[in-house]
Amino acid sequence: MPLALLALAVGAFGLGTTEFVMMGLLPDVADDLHISIPTAGHLVSAYALGVVIGAPLLAALTARLPRRRVLISLMALFVAGNALSALAPGYDSLLAARFLSGLPHGAFFGVGAVVATGLVAPERKARSVSLMFMGLTVANIAGVPVATLMGQHLGWRATFLGVSLIGVAAMAAVFFLIHPTHAPASGLRGELTALRSLPVWLALATTVVGFGALFSAYSYITPMLTDAAGYADSDVTLLLALFGVGATIGNLVGGRLADHAMRGTLFGGLVSMVAVLLLFPVLMRTEWSAALAVVLLGVAAFITGSPLQLMVMERASAGPSLASSANQAAFNLANAGGAWIGGVALAAGFGLTSPAIAGAALAVLGLGVASVAYAVDRRQDAPPTAHVRVVASHVPEPAETVHS
C-alpha cells in the first residue's frame, strides 16, 4: 500500500480524536465554564452539525480544485477550529469553534476516500479506504483516552491545543507524501449530476439506517456497562477502548473482504449487527460477556464502513467527491437519529438494554434498504440482451454484402 495513505490516516486520527474526546471532557468543560452538563452536551451536537453542513458544502465549493490542495486546506480549517476551541473565552465562543471544527470533517473523509482509491489498483480500493479509516478507529483506542487524560490533568484547553498539533502534522504529511494532482475534470456540475442517481441515495440511506443501529446502542453503552453489567464508572474508559479495538478489526477485515465481494460484505456486516444487538440483553448480565459485547459491536459495525463508502463512490463515479462527502454527513445523521431512537426506547421503560434491541430493528431496516439498492443496481446494470439479439439478426454478413 502507498505511503501516502499514512497521511490520510493521520488526518483521520486527528478528526476522530476531536470528535469523540468532548464526551469525556464534558464534566471538566461544564465546571470551568459554569454551565450544566446537558448544556455542555450541545458542544457535541455543534460538532456533528458542522459535519452535516460542511461535508456537502465544502466538497461542492472545492470541486474544481486539485485534491491535495483541498485536503491541506481542510486540515488548516480543522487546526483553526481546534485552536479557537482552546482559546475560547466562554461557552458561546466554544460552541461556535466546535461547529467550525466539524465543518472540514466529512469533506476530508470524502475527498480522502477518492484520493485513497486513486492510489491503488482497482482490486484494492476497499482496502485503501479501510486503511484511511483506520486513523478514525485507532483514535478510539489511543487518541481519545490519551486526550481525555490530558484534559483531566492539564485542563481541557490543552487537549484542543494538542489536537491542533495533530492537524499540523497531518498537513505536513499530506504535503510531502501525496503527489500534486490536476483539478478534477467533472467540476461542480458533474458532482451535482452524480447526486441525481437513485442508487447513490439508496446507498446513503443504507448508511443512515445501518449506522443508526450502532449509535442506538453505543450512545447508551455506559449505563448498560455500569447499571446492567456491574462495572465501575472508572472502568468505562478502558471498555470504550475495547470498542475501538473491535472497530479497528472490523474495519480492516471489511476492507479486505469488500475487495472480493462488496455486497456480500455489506450484507454480512448488517446481519452480524442484528445478531450482536439481539444478544445484548444476555451479554450484559456479566462483566466478561459485556466486554465481549463491546468488542463484537465494534467489529460488526465497522465491517460495513468500507463497502458503504465504496458503494457510494462507485455509483457516483462521474463526480465522487461530493457523494463521498455526503456519506460522512449521513454517518453523522445516523449518530443523531440512532441516539434519539435508543433514547425513546429507554424513556419508554423497556429496560437498560432496550436501545440495543431498537438498534437491531434499525439494522434489519438497513438490510431492507440495502436489498432494494441491490435490486435497483441489478436492473440498471443488466445489459439489454434481447434487443441486441433482434438487431443482430437483421445485420447481413460481411461476405454477403460484398458479393451483392
Phi, psi and omega in degrees: 000140182298145178296337180300334178296334177297321180298318179293323180293323178297316177299317179296324178298314179296316180297316180295323181294311183289333179292315189263344186290333182299329180298324179279343183260001185305314180298320181293316179295317180299317179295317184291322184264001177060050176232166178281160178295319175301323177293318177297331178298338177295340177293329175291316180294325180297320178296314181298321178296321176299321179295313183297318181282316187288328185303301180287327183295309182290326176296322179290317182294333183254017187298332184260006182262152175302139191291329177296318178296322179297314181299317179295319180295320179296320178291328176296320176295322177298315178298316181298317181297318181287325176295319177294328175297318180294330184261002185299127182281341183204184186295313184299317179291326176293321178300315179294320180293323177294321176298315179298320180297328182281339184305314183279351188303300185293321180294323178296313179295321181293308179292322179299322178295321178295316178297317182299315181291335177282350182271348189232170176292156183304327182282001179238016184297312182296323179294323179294321177296319181295326179290325174293315179296341180299331175299323179291316182288322177294331176301327179285337179276313188244312187298309183293312178299317180294317180295324178295314178298320178299317180294324181288329184260328183250355183102146184295335179294325178297327179299313183288331172294320177296319178295324177301321178295324175298320177298320177296317177298321179294320177300315179296319181296317178297318182296317186271334187256340179254125182289147176299145179230162175285161177295145178302142183286333187290320183069188184295321182298318179294322179295317180291324178298321180297331181284352178281353184284130176300316178302327178297314181292326176293322177294319177296321178295324176297321177297314182299311185284317182296312179282341170300326176299318178298309188285340173300320179272316187294329180298337183239027183290328181296308177296330176296316183289323184274313187273330181264312184273340176092016177285154173281155180303325182291344181274347189295321181302316178295321181293324176292329173295326175297324174300319177297323176298312179298319180296321178295317178298311180298321180298313181291318178296316180298322178297317179293315182292323183294333176293338178262323182207091186295312181294317180298321178294318179298311180295320179297320178295318180292320176297319178297321178299315179302312183297313183296315183292325177292334180276351184305316180301330178278316185290336182277010181275337180229160184294314184294321181287331176293319176298320177297321180298320180297316179295313182297324177298317177297317180298308185297319183293315188273355168299328184277349187300305182294313179298324178294316179297317182291323180297317177298315183294320181291324180284347176241042188297334179290335179203077192281340188296315182293315179295320179297320177291323178298331178294328176288326173295322178297323178299320180283331171295324176297322178301309182291314183293318179296318179297322179294315181296318176298322178293324177298316179297321181291317182292335180284354176084025181276000176112164184298327182266005181298329175301329178291321178293320175298322176296322177298320177297320177295321179296323176296318176297322176299321175299320179296315179296318179297326178292319176297317178300319179296317180295318179296317179298317180297320180293319181287330182273346184293130179287146179284070188296320183297318180295322180296319182295321181295315180296317183297328183291342181260002180268120180292152178291150182303318183298317181296323180296320181292314183292329180288000000 
